[in-house]
Amino acid sequence: MIVPPEGVDWHFLKEFRALILKKIKQGNKFFLIAGGGITARNYVAAASRVVKIEREDLDWLGIHATRLNAHLLRTVFRDQANPEIIKNPTFRLFSEKKIMVASGWKPGWSTDYVASMIAQEYDVKTIINLSNIDYVYDKDPNKHADAKIKTKMTWAEFRKLVGNIWSPGLNAPFDPVAAKKSQELGLEVIIMNGKNIDNLKNCLEEKKFKGTVIR
């Protein structure tokens, strides 16, 4: 969402910012967790052309990409966001700001898992995962022409679909390890296409929206 292949999407950031500012004026508070996206993949691809990359270094390249994206989010929400970015989701930051920005933490942890840990630490009940897909399917739509859209899923159904193992750069709607944690916490996770700002607005206002709800 933040950095697609063609570069930083400032149009998206401008629309996203306007929506979030509107919602915090209405009394909402948000935790924004930045992923690494194409920035992380580009760095990994470049390094792998030079040397064989160790698993830990794969993780660290991804983590620092998330931190760069997190600083970008904090910058565009400078007046409303807590000045310190959450890097350790197990250490609670106390702030009266309406926006808290978070990034990756350490090797072995995806930002999806960071989101589930933040939900636990700050008593958040819903995670909205913004990506470039509209829905979760019952199987990979790129490989199966008969893949069907799932608008609602149980955690058991979703975990059967994605498995139990996470690795850096894994292309899954939501990290399998984070899914396990979210199920344990009784969280609701919504998967939707973040480019559709009006759709996100409908979701935040509890109106009908396109996406997959997992609970």
C-alpha positions in Angstrom: 0.0 0.0 0.0 2.7 2.5 1.0 5.4 1.6 -1.6 4.1 -0.4 -4.6 6.5 -1.4 -7.4 6.2 2.0 -9.1 7.3 4.0 -6.0 5.9 5.6 -2.9 2.2 6.1 -3.4 1.6 9.6 -2.1 -1.9 9.7 -3.6 -2.9 6.8 -1.4 -1.2 8.3 1.7 -3.1 11.6 1.1 -6.5 9.9 0.9 -5.7 7.5 3.8 -4.6 10.5 5.9 -7.8 12.4 5.2 -9.9 9.4 6.3 -8.0 8.7 9.5 -8.0 12.4 10.5 -11.8 12.5 10.0 -12.2 9.4 12.1 -10.0 10.5 15.0 -12.0 13.8 15.1 -15.0 11.5 15.8 -13.2 10.0 18.8 -11.5 7.0 17.2 -7.9 5.9 18.0 -5.7 3.9 15.6 -2.6 1.8 15.7 -0.9 1.9 12.3 1.5 -1.0 11.7 3.6 -0.6 8.6 4.8 -3.6 6.5 8.0 -3.7 4.4 6.4 -4.5 1.1 8.3 -4.1 -2.1 11.0 -2.1 -0.4 12.0 -5.2 1.7 11.7 -7.5 -1.4 14.0 -5.2 -3.5 16.7 -5.2 -0.8 16.5 -8.9 -0.4 16.7 -9.4 -4.1 19.7 -7.1 -4.4 21.6 -8.8 -1.6 20.8 -12.3 -2.9 22.5 -11.4 -6.2 25.7 -10.7 -4.3 25.8 -13.3 -1.5 23.8 -16.1 -0.1 21.6 -14.4 2.5 21.3 -15.8 6.0 17.8 -16.2 7.4 18.5 -13.6 10.1 19.6 -11.0 7.5 16.5 -11.6 5.5 14.5 -10.7 8.5 16.5 -7.6 9.4 16.2 -6.2 5.8 12.5 -6.6 6.1 12.4 -5.1 9.6 14.3 -2.0 8.6 12.0 -1.6 5.5 9.0 -1.6 7.9 10.7 1.0 10.0 11.3 3.3 7.1 7.7 3.0 6.1 6.6 3.5 9.7 8.6 6.8 9.8 6.9 7.9 6.6 3.5 7.3 8.3 4.6 9.1 11.4 5.7 12.0 9.3 2.4 12.4 7.4 0.6 12.2 10.8 3.1 14.2 12.6 0.7 16.4 14.6 -1.6 13.5 15.6 0.8 10.6 16.1 2.9 9.6 19.1 6.5 10.8 18.3 8.0 7.4 19.2 7.3 4.5 16.9 6.4 1.2 18.6 9.3 -1.2 17.8 8.7 -3.6 20.7 5.0 -4.6 20.9 5.5 -6.2 24.3 6.5 -2.9 25.9 3.5 -0.5 26.4 3.9 3.1 25.5 1.5 5.5 27.3 0.3 8.3 25.1 -2.7 10.5 24.7 -2.2 10.8 21.0 -4.9 9.3 18.8 -2.4 7.6 16.4 0.3 5.2 17.3 2.6 4.0 14.6 4.4 0.6 14.8 7.0 -1.3 12.7 8.7 -4.7 12.7 10.5 -5.8 15.8 13.0 -8.6 15.6 13.8 -11.7 13.5 11.1 -14.3 13.4 8.3 -11.9 13.9 6.2 -10.6 11.0 4.3 -7.3 11.2 1.1 -9.3 11.3 2.3 -10.9 14.5 3.4 -7.5 15.8 -0.2 -6.3 15.1 -1.6 -9.3 17.1 0.8 -8.5 20.0 -0.2 -4.8 20.0 -3.9 -5.9 20.1 -3.1 -7.9 23.2 -1.0 -5.2 24.9 -3.5 -2.4 24.2 -6.7 -4.3 24.4 -7.6 -3.9 20.7 -10.3 -6.3 19.3 -10.1 -5.7 15.6 -7.2 -5.7 13.1 -7.8 -4.4 9.6 -5.2 -5.8 7.3 -4.8 -3.6 4.2 -3.3 -5.3 1.2 -3.7 -5.5 -2.6 -6.4 -8.2 -2.5 -10.2 -7.8 -2.2 -10.9 -11.1 -0.4 -9.4 -14.3 0.9 -10.2 -17.3 -1.4 -10.7 -20.9 -0.4 -7.6 -21.7 -2.5 -5.0 -19.8 -4.5 -6.9 -18.0 -7.3 -3.7 -17.7 -9.3 -3.4 -21.5 -9.5 -7.1 -22.6 -9.4 -9.7 -21.2 -11.7 -12.5 -22.5 -9.4 -11.3 -20.6 -6.3 -14.2 -19.1 -4.4 -14.4 -15.9 -2.5 -14.8 -16.2 1.3 -16.4 -13.2 2.9 -16.5 -14.8 6.3 -14.2 -17.4 7.8 -13.6 -19.1 11.1 -10.0 -19.2 12.4 -10.0 -22.9 12.0 -10.9 -22.5 8.3 -8.3 -19.8 7.7 -5.5 -21.6 9.5 -6.2 -24.8 7.5 -5.7 -22.6 4.4 -2.4 -20.9 5.3 -0.7 -23.6 7.4 1.4 -23.0 10.5 4.8 -21.8 9.3 5.9 -18.2 8.6 9.0 -17.2 6.6 10.3 -13.8 5.5 8.5 -12.6 2.4 5.7 -15.2 2.7 2.9 -14.3 0.4 -0.2 -15.1 2.6 -3.2 -12.9 3.4 -2.2 -13.0 7.1 0.8 -14.6 8.7 0.1 -18.2 10.0 1.7 -17.6 13.3 -0.2 -14.3 13.8 -3.4 -16.2 12.8 -2.7 -18.7 15.7 -2.1 -15.8 18.1 -5.2 -13.9 16.9 -7.3 -17.0 17.4 -6.1 -17.5 20.9 -6.9 -13.8 21.7 -10.3 -14.0 20.1 -9.5 -11.2 17.7 -11.4 -10.2 14.6 -9.2 -9.8 11.5 -10.5 -8.1 8.4 -8.6 -8.6 5.1 -9.4 -6.0 2.4 -7.9 -4.0 -0.5 -6.4 -0.9 1.1 -6.5 1.1 -2.2 -10.3 1.4 -2.0 -10.5 4.2 0.6 -14.3 4.4 0.3 -14.5 0.7 1.1 -12.3 1.2 4.1 -14.5 4.1 5.2 -17.5 1.8 5.0 -15.8 -0.8 7.1 -14.8 1.8 9.8 -18.4 3.0 9.9 -19.7 -0.5 10.2 -21.5 -0.4 6.8 -21.4 -3.0 4.1 -17.9 -3.4 2.6 -15.8 -5.7 0.4 -13.5 -7.9 2.3 -13.0 -11.1 4.3 -13.9 -11.2 8.1 -12.1 -13.8 10.1 -13.2 -14.5 13.6 
